[in-house]
Amino acid sequence: VTTGYPDGTYRPTSPVARDAMAAFLYRFAGRPAVSLPPSSPFTDVPTSNQFYREITWLAASGVTTGYPDGTYRPLQSVARDAMAAFLNRFAYVAPSS
């Protein structure tokens, strides 16, 4: 679910950003297939973003809708209320084991 950082560290006390949270949930769901559109569903997530696939899957599956202004805010920390909402929606789209 997590791979840590390229320098080999885990950084356990660092906050989790929304883009990394998308990657965690995508991996936890088993890396499901996702059709990547040529343009991003969010104005602040370019197709070159390292987590474009994961964020796009999160949007396509309904786990996230982003913000009303069309952004996802990938580098913003995930607040506890938002994490609860993500996990609640995720429970309905994750494959059952």
VENSUL-V555499 format. One line per field, one symbol per residue. psi: psi as a letter, one per 40 degrees, with the letter a starting at -180 (. if undefined). burial: + if it has 16 or more other C-alpha atoms within 10 Angstrom, else -. A space follows every 10 residues. Layout:
psi: ???
burial: ???
This chain:
psi: dieaideeid gdeiihiddd ddddddddee fiihhhidii ehdegieehd fddddddddd eedieaidee idgdeiihid dddddddddd deeihi.
burial: ---------- -------+++ ++++++--+- ---------+ ++--+-+--- +++++++++- +-++++---- -+++--++-- -----+--++ ---+---
